Amino acid sequence: MEALGSPQRAGVLDDDDLLCEILLRVAFPTSLVRAALACKRWLRLASGPAFLCRFGGLHPPRLLGFYVDTTRSLIPRFVPFPQPPELVGVVCRGNFSLDTLGFAAHKIECSNGCLLLSLHVHNQPNQIVRTLRWPLCPARHAAILPPFPDTSIHDGFTYAGVGNGMSFFYLATVSKEQQTAVYVYMLQDHTWAILASVVSEIPEIDRLESTLIGDGKIYSVARVSKTWKLLLLGLVSSTLSLINLPEEVNFLTTRLSLANDSGVHLAHVKDFQIRIWLHRVDNNGVANWTRVNTICLGEMCTSHVFEVDDDLIRIYAVGQNCEFVLLGKDNAVYMFDLKLKAAKKVYEAGWGEHVCSVSPFMMVWPPKFPAIMEGCHPN
């Protein structure tokens, strides 16, 4: 029998390419971080951008649960999802409760382990405070964002991971006469500074919804002249485009989701189907919509009772790259895993209670690795 410390075995682990293939078999980012602690070489390989890109494609961030806001609750509450043993401890060590806020939550958004809460101040209904919380890091104190600029008519807020932290963006529009100015603010040194702006010959943009940022672009669904369109704003080029949505798309049954490579997905319910569209620029430089997936709800819901009525189906949320969709019907919430083609009921409101919003809470990605200290022992 070959000894554990034999040259043959040592040679296997000395091969960086082979070691990367072994680390790719680790199923969870928490396990990857533990494996990376073996030595500096393993840490260097596991934390490399190319490796993390491959790992994230094979093991996308898991849905840990969601916050649900109903007509009976002043504050959204967290509904956990069943997790494998490797992630049970992560959820148990977190603090997802919002009961101690002392405010009534106006809106809640989740992104990469961070919560953005828009809170009504007690006895001051017109004043809103925006607070950041990190449920997976209970010891981290909540932070309060400075007030948004008071020059906008309509707004959309988004935030995204940049480097080892978070960057916060605020999209504002001002319509005057036959023009509309769009401003992108970025939070810098606790102050909102203009990152990009563009003036367009568009009479008026009535409303912005579902604001996302990715690949140097901001995406939002906007209402222009009583018609819903995809608003695309390039941060580097400061260009604004208004793109028609795919045929027969109803905004109430539509949500956006960033694609893994580039572009944006649009999930839409029509004819009792979940239809997934992708908008991106092709090799010829032409941007268009392509339907990339169609899922029949009836085939996925053999254990649930669904009436074929699109008007009663609502899309609450869509995962990154359209990995999953959270649908609402008959005052219940259903989770559709589009990759596994499986569906299950995950929440049901009580009698006389109605679901207002659902905000999925995902596992943090990429994982946080310890810093490599120069001059320390290689192991």
N, C-alpha and C positions, 0 to 999 in steps of 0.2 A: 504493500500500500504506500502511496506517495505521501511523504511528510508534508505537514502544513507549511513549513518554512523552506521547502525545496526551491531550487532556482527556477524550476518551471512555473510554480505558482507565483513566485515573486515577479517573474517576467510578465505574467498576465496583468498584474496590478500596476506594473510600470508602464503599460501601454495606455496613453491618454485616450485614444479613440475607443479602445475596448472598455476602459473604465467609464467613459461617458455613456456607452451603450448599457452598461450595468446600472448606472445611476438613473437612466431613463425608465427603468423598470420599477423605480420607487413610485408608489401611487399617489402620495400626498406631499404637498410642500413642507409640512411639518416634519415628515420623515426625511425629506431631502436636506433640510437644515441640520438635522441630527447627524445624518451621514456626512455632511460637509465638515462637521467638527472633528472628523478623524485626524486630519492634518491640513497644513496650509495648501498642499497640492490639490487635495480633494475640494477644499473650499474655493480655490481659484477656478477649478473646472466647473463646479456646480453653480457658481455665481456669474459665470461668463454670459454675456448677452446672447450669443448664438445658441448655447446650450439651453438657456431659459426659454428662448423662443420655441425650440423643439419640445421642451418639457411642457410648456403651456399649451401647445397644440395637441399633445397626447393626453394631458390631464388638465382640462380647463378648470377654473375655480369652481368650487362646489357652492351650491345654494345652502346656506346655513339656516335660513328661515325667512320670514318676512314680517314687516310691520303692517298691521291692518287698522284702518281708521273707519269707524262706523258712526251712525247717527246717534248712538247711545253713549259714546265715549268722548270725553273731552280731550284725551291724550291717546295717541296710537299705542297699541300693545303688540309685543313681539310674539309670534307664533313659530316655535322652532320646528325644524325638519329632523326626522330620524337620521342619525349620522353613524358611520362606521366607528369602531372602537378607537381608531387613530385620531379622530376629530371630536370625540365626545368630551374629552378633557378641555379642548379649546373652547367649546361652547359653555361648559360648566364654569370655567374660570372667568368668563365674561360677565358683564353686567348690562343687560339689555333693557332693563326696566326704565321707564320714563315717568314713574309715579311721583318722583320727588321734584319735578320741574317747578311746580307752583304756577304754571301757565297753561293756557289752552293752546295746543298746537294748531297752527293754521295750515302748515304744510310740512311734509317730511320727505327728504331725499337721502338715498344711500349710495355710496360710491367707495369701493375698495376699502371697506372697514371703517369708513367715516360717515357720520350722520350729520346732515344739515337740517336743523329745525327752525322753522319760521314760527315764532311764538307771539301770541297776543299778550300784551302787558295787562295785568289785572287792573280793571277800572279805566283802562285807556284803550278802547277797542280799535282806534285808528293807528296805534303805535305798534310796530312789529319789530321784535328783536330776533336776529338770526344767530343761532348758537351752533357750535361744532362739538360733537361728542364722539368718543372712540370706544364702543362697547367691548371690544376685545382687549382693551387696555384700561381696566377700571381705575388704575392709579393715575392715569393721565387726566389732568384737569380740563374741564370744558373751556372752550374759547368763544369769545363773542366777536363777530365780524363788525367792522364799522358800518354805519348806515350807507345804503346805496345812494348814488348821486340822485338828486331830486329834479333832474332835468328831463326824465324820460316819461313817455306816455304809456308805453307797454314794455314789458321786460321779460327776459328769460335768463335764468341763472344756471350755471353749470360749473363743474370742477373736475379736474383730471390729475392723475399722477404724473409728476415730472421729476425725474431723478429719484431721490430718496424721500421726497415730500409731496405735497399737494399744491396745485396752483388753482386759483379761483378766478372765474371769469363772469362777467355780467354783460349781457347783451341788451342794449337800449335802442329804441327808435323814437324819432321825433318827426312828425309829418307837418309840413307847412306849405300851403298853396298846392302846387303840383309836384312837389318833391318830398322825398323821405330820406332823412339822414339816419344811418345806422352806426352806432358806436359800440366798440368792444372795450370794456374796462377790465383791467387785471389788477388784482390785489398785490401791492408792493409796499413793504414797510408799513403795513397797516393803513394804507391809503389807496383808494381806487384811482388808478392812472389809465389814461386812454392808451390802449395797445394798437388799435386800428380803427379807422373810420372810413365811411364811403357815403357819398351822396348819390341817390338814384332818382331817375325821372319816374318814380312810382307815386301816384297820388297819395295813397295811404295804405299802411299795413295795420290792420285792425288788432291783431292778436298774435302772440308767439307762444308756441307750446313745444314740449318735448325737446328741449335744447340739449344737444350733444356736441362734444368736441373730440376730434381725432384727426391725425394725419395733417395737422396744420390747417384744419377747416372747422368751421362751426356749422352745424346742421340744426335746422328748426323747422317745424311745420307752422306756416304763417297763413293768416287769412287776408287775402288781397282781393279787393273788389268783390267781396262775398264768395270768393272761391279759395279753397285750401290749396296751398302750394308748398313745395319743399324750398326753403330758403337756404342757400349755400353761400357762406362768406369765407373767402380766403384770407387768412391772417397775414400772410406774407405779401400777397399781391394786392390786398385791400380791394378785392373785386366782389361784387354781389350778383348772384344769379337766382332767379325764381324759376323753378322747374315744375312742370305739371306733374301731378301724381298719376300713378297708373289708372287705367280705366275703371270707372265705377267704384272708386275708393271713397268710403264714408269715413270721415275723420273720427267719429265716435268709436269705430271698430278698427282703429289703426294706431300702431306704435312704431317708433324708430328704434334701431339697434345698430351699433357700430359693427362693421365687418372686421374680421381678424386682420386681413391684409390691407385693404383700403376700401373706401366707399362706405355706404350706409345701407342697411337692410330696412325694409318696411314690411311689417307683419300686418295682415289684413284678413278679416273674416268676411267671406262671401259665399253664398250658396252652401252653407254648412261646411265650409272648408276653411282651413288656415292657409292663406296664400302668402308665400315669402317672396318678396321682390328685392333685387339688388341694384343699386344705382352706383355706377363707377365708370371711369374713363377706360375705354378699351385700347388695344394696341395701336389703333389708327387715330387716337386722340378724340374719339367721339364718345360722349357721355349719354347713356340711355338706361332705361329700366329693363331688367331681365327677370322673368319669374324663374326662381331657382328651386322652389319646392312647393308642393301642394299636398296637404294632409287632410284626409277626410275625417271629420270629427266622429262620425258614426262608427267607423272602423276602429277608432281608438277608445271608444266609450262603451264597450260591450257590457260593463258592469254598472253603468250609470244611465239614468233616464234623462234623455235629452229630446226636447221637441225641436223640430226643424223650423227655427224661427230666428233669423239673423238679428232681427231688431232687439231681441232680448239677450243677446250675447255681447259682452263688453270685454275688451282687452285691457287688463289692468297694468301689465308689465311684460317686458320681453327681455330675456337674458342676452348677454354679449354674444354676438355672432348668431343670434336666434337659436341658442341651445335649448331654451325652454320658453314657454308662454304661459302666463297666468291669466286665465279667463274667468269671467263672472257670468253666472246664469242662475236664475231662480234663487237669487240671494245667497248663492254659495260660490266658493272660489275653487277652481280646478287647476291643477298643474299638469301641463302637457310637455313631456320630454320629447322633443322633436327628433333627437338623435336615437333614442331607444324606441320611439313610437309607442310610448306608454302614457296613460293618463290616470289621475286619481284625484279624489276630492280632498282638499287640504284645509278647508274652513267652511263653516256654515253659520250664518248669522241667526240670532234668536228671533222669536216671534216679534214682529213689529220693528225689527232692527234692519237697517240697510247698510251695505258696504259702500263707503265713499271712495276709498283709495287703498291700494296695496303696493308696498315698496319692498322689493326683494333685498335681502342682505347677503352679500357674497363673501366667501373666504378671500383674504387679502392676497393680492398678486401684483408684482412678484414678491416672494417671501423676503423677510428682513434677515440678512446674513450678518454675522459679527465682522467687524473691521479687522483686516490683517495688520498686525503691529509689526513695523519694521524692526529688524534686529533681534526678534525673538527666535526661539528654537524652531526648526522647520516642522516639528510635530506638535 
